[in-house]
């Protein structure tokens, strides 16, 4: 069980790297894109950052309200699942910046 918690901890920490990589690639590619791709790129960056902000606010509020070990496990599992979906969405955004946006005329 401790190894699973360590892996989950590493996974949660890796989200910050994913977010940082997303912003680095997104801002770097934004300068070299066509106007059509740049509008979508800025929208994608804003939406993704807002989703992560809402996630971390919800995480903070959920952790303040939990009481008991069973409730803690349920909240952590739910937050891990939600964060994983956001991480996948963010990785897809990086893929957009790298593969699709440079090819949009």
C-alpha positions in Angstrom: 0.0 0.0 0.0 2.9 2.4 0.7 4.4 1.8 -2.7 1.0 2.7 -4.3 0.8 5.9 -2.2 4.4 6.8 -3.3 3.5 6.2 -7.0 0.4 8.4 -6.6 2.5 11.1 -5.0 4.9 11.0 -7.9 2.0 11.1 -10.3 0.5 14.1 -8.5 3.9 15.9 -8.6 4.3 15.1 -12.3 1.2 17.2 -13.0 3.2 20.3 -12.3 5.7 19.3 -14.9 3.0 18.6 -17.4 1.4 22.0 -16.7 4.8 23.7 -17.0 5.6 21.9 -20.2 2.2 22.8 -21.6 2.8 26.5 -20.9 6.3 26.4 -22.2 5.4 24.7 -25.5 2.2 26.7 -25.9 3.7 30.1 -25.4 6.7 29.1 -27.6 4.6 27.9 -30.4 2.1 30.7 -30.1 4.7 33.2 -31.6 5.2 31.1 -34.7 1.6 30.1 -35.6 -0.8 31.4 -38.1 -3.6 33.7 -36.9 -6.2 30.9 -37.0 -4.1 28.6 -35.0 -3.0 31.3 -32.6 -6.6 32.1 -31.6 -7.3 28.5 -30.9 -4.0 28.1 -29.0 -4.6 31.0 -26.7 -8.2 29.7 -26.0 -6.8 26.3 -25.3 -4.2 27.7 -22.9 -6.8 29.8 -21.1 -9.3 27.0 -20.7 -6.6 24.5 -19.6 -5.2 26.9 -17.0 -8.7 27.7 -15.7 -9.6 23.9 -15.4 -6.4 23.3 -13.4 -7.1 26.3 -11.2 -10.7 25.0 -10.5 -9.2 21.6 -9.8 -6.7 22.8 -7.2 -9.4 25.0 -5.6 -11.7 22.0 -5.4 -8.9 19.9 -4.0 -8.2 22.4 -1.3 -11.9 22.7 -0.3 -12.4 18.9 -0.4 -9.4 18.3 1.8 -10.7 20.8 4.4 -14.1 19.0 4.6 -13.0 15.4 4.9 -13.2 13.5 8.2 -12.3 9.9 8.7 -10.0 7.5 6.8 -12.7 6.2 4.5 -13.7 9.7 3.4 -10.1 10.6 2.8 -9.6 7.6 0.5 -12.7 8.4 -1.5 -11.7 12.0 -1.9 -8.1 11.2 -2.9 -9.3 8.6 -5.4 -11.8 11.0 -6.9 -9.2 13.8 -7.1 -6.6 11.5 -8.6 -9.1 10.4 -11.3 -10.1 14.0 -12.1 -6.4 15.1 -12.1 -5.5 12.2 -14.4 -8.2 13.3 -16.9 -6.9 16.9 -16.8 -3.3 15.7 -17.2 -4.3 13.7 -20.3 -6.2 16.7 -21.7 -3.1 18.8 -21.1 -0.9 16.3 -22.8 -3.2 16.3 -25.8 -2.9 20.1 -25.8 0.9 19.7 -26.0 0.4 17.4 -28.9 -1.8 20.0 -30.6 0.9 22.6 -30.2 3.6 20.4 -31.5 1.9 18.5 -34.3 -1.3 20.3 -35.5 -0.9 24.0 -34.9 2.3 24.4 -37.0 0.5 22.9 -40.0 -2.6 25.1 -39.9 -2.4 27.7 -42.7 
